Amino acid sequence: MATIHCDAKSKSEKLHRGQKGFTLIELLIVMIILGLLAALVGPKMFQKVGGSRQKAAKAQISLLGTALDAYRLDMGSYPSSQLGLDALRKNPGTEMWDGPYMPKEIPPDPWGHPYVYRAPGEHGDYDLLSLGADGQEGGEGENADVVSWN
């Protein structure tokens, strides 16, 4: 039985000795196929990145809105535009302030721009918005504004 095992091993070694690897043409074909797949899948993935940034901005605006509501409960009104969102972290100089209302510093929007805060707002007691990827009001797609009143 031991000799049969050795014979099987020597046959498999003979089969593998003749193979040197992939040819250049085979490698090029695989690279072309991978390139085509990347060209087809890549744009779809980048669209999802833009959408996820907008969802993150909506979540951050909601969190900031909750902190602004807590500020209003203590202070009687929302912080003015001059005080801005910094009033959620730093006492504006009054005894009624019971903050900080945000556990960490006010984050920039997902594109790295500061949030725009206006009080009183045109759409309610305050307007809180992210200007999107382009950092300018208006726009479509990833450049569209993400707002607190929608």
C-alpha positions as CSV (number, residue, x, y, z in Angstrom):
1,M,0.0,0.0,0.0
2,A,2.9,2.4,0.7
3,T,4.2,1.9,-2.8
4,I,0.9,2.9,-4.3
5,H,0.9,6.1,-2.3
6,C,4.4,6.9,-3.6
7,D,3.4,6.2,-7.2
8,A,0.4,8.6,-6.9
9,K,2.7,11.3,-5.5
10,S,5.3,11.0,-8.2
11,K,2.6,11.2,-10.9
12,S,1.2,14.4,-9.4
13,E,4.7,15.9,-9.2
14,K,5.2,15.1,-12.9
15,L,2.0,16.8,-13.8
16,H,2.9,20.0,-11.9
17,R,6.5,20.2,-13.3
18,G,5.1,20.9,-16.8
19,Q,3.1,23.9,-15.6
20,K,5.0,27.2,-15.4
21,G,2.1,29.6,-14.5
22,F,-0.1,31.9,-16.4
23,T,0.8,33.2,-19.8
24,L,1.0,36.8,-20.5
25,I,-2.2,36.7,-22.6
26,E,-4.1,35.1,-19.8
27,L,-3.0,37.8,-17.4
28,L,-3.9,40.5,-19.8
29,I,-7.4,39.0,-20.3
30,V,-7.9,38.9,-16.5
31,M,-6.8,42.5,-16.2
32,I,-9.1,43.6,-18.9
33,I,-12.1,41.8,-17.3
34,L,-11.2,43.4,-13.9
35,G,-11.0,46.8,-15.6
36,L,-14.4,46.4,-17.2
37,L,-15.9,45.4,-13.9
38,A,-14.4,48.4,-12.1
39,A,-15.7,50.7,-14.9
40,L,-19.2,49.4,-14.5
41,V,-19.3,49.1,-10.7
42,G,-17.2,52.2,-9.7
43,P,-19.7,54.9,-10.7
44,K,-22.5,53.1,-8.8
45,M,-20.4,53.0,-5.7
46,F,-19.5,56.7,-5.9
47,Q,-23.2,57.6,-6.2
48,K,-23.8,55.9,-2.9
49,V,-21.0,57.9,-1.2
50,G,-22.8,61.1,-2.1
51,G,-26.1,59.8,-0.8
52,S,-24.5,58.7,2.4
53,R,-23.0,62.1,3.0
54,Q,-26.5,63.7,2.6
55,K,-27.9,61.1,5.1
56,A,-25.1,61.9,7.5
57,A,-25.8,65.7,7.2
58,K,-29.5,65.0,7.9
59,A,-28.6,63.0,11.0
60,Q,-26.2,65.7,12.3
61,I,-28.9,68.4,11.6
62,S,-31.4,66.4,13.6
63,L,-28.9,66.0,16.5
64,L,-28.1,69.8,16.4
65,G,-31.9,70.5,16.4
66,T,-32.3,68.4,19.5
67,A,-29.5,70.3,21.3
68,L,-31.1,73.6,20.2
69,D,-34.4,72.5,21.6
70,A,-32.7,71.7,25.0
71,Y,-31.1,75.2,24.9
72,R,-34.5,76.8,24.3
73,L,-36.0,75.0,27.2
74,D,-33.4,76.4,29.5
75,M,-32.9,79.8,28.0
76,G,-36.4,80.6,26.8
77,S,-35.4,81.1,23.2
78,Y,-33.0,79.8,20.6
79,P,-29.5,81.3,20.4
80,S,-29.3,84.3,18.1
81,S,-27.5,84.2,14.8
82,Q,-24.7,86.2,16.4
83,L,-24.2,83.6,19.2
84,G,-24.6,80.8,16.6
85,L,-24.1,77.1,17.4
86,D,-21.2,77.9,19.7
87,A,-23.8,78.7,22.3
88,L,-24.5,75.0,22.6
89,R,-21.0,74.4,23.9
90,K,-20.0,77.7,25.6
91,N,-22.0,79.7,28.1
92,P,-23.0,83.0,26.5
93,G,-22.8,84.7,29.9
94,T,-26.1,83.9,31.6
95,E,-27.0,81.9,34.7
96,M,-29.9,80.0,33.0
97,W,-27.5,78.2,30.7
98,D,-27.3,74.6,31.7
99,G,-25.0,73.2,29.0
100,P,-23.0,72.1,27.3
101,Y,-25.8,70.8,25.1
102,M,-23.5,69.0,22.8
103,P,-21.0,66.5,24.2
104,K,-18.3,67.3,21.6
105,E,-17.4,70.3,19.5
106,I,-19.9,71.3,16.8
107,P,-18.8,69.1,13.8
108,P,-18.5,70.5,10.2
109,D,-20.9,69.0,7.7
110,P,-19.8,65.8,5.9
111,W,-18.1,67.9,3.2
112,G,-16.1,69.9,5.7
113,H,-18.1,73.1,5.7
114,P,-19.6,74.7,8.8
115,Y,-23.4,74.5,9.2
116,V,-25.3,77.6,8.5
117,Y,-27.5,78.7,11.4
118,R,-29.9,81.6,11.3
119,A,-32.2,82.7,14.1
120,P,-34.9,83.8,13.6
121,G,-35.2,81.8,10.5
122,E,-37.2,82.2,7.3
123,H,-38.8,78.8,7.7
124,G,-39.3,78.6,11.5
125,D,-37.7,79.7,14.8
126,Y,-34.4,78.9,13.3
127,D,-32.9,77.7,10.0
128,L,-30.1,75.1,10.1
129,L,-28.6,73.9,6.9
130,S,-25.6,72.3,5.1
131,L,-24.8,73.8,1.8
132,G,-23.8,70.5,0.2
133,A,-20.6,69.5,-1.6
134,D,-20.2,72.9,-3.4
135,G,-20.6,75.0,-0.3
136,Q,-23.1,77.3,-2.0
137,E,-26.8,77.7,-1.6
138,G,-29.0,75.8,-4.0
139,G,-27.7,73.0,-6.2
140,E,-28.8,69.5,-7.2
141,G,-27.6,66.0,-6.4
142,E,-24.7,66.1,-4.0
143,N,-24.5,69.9,-4.3
144,A,-28.1,70.2,-2.9
145,D,-28.6,71.9,0.4
146,V,-29.7,69.7,3.4
147,V,-32.1,71.7,5.6
148,S,-33.7,71.4,9.0
149,W,-37.2,72.4,7.8
150,N,-37.9,69.5,5.4
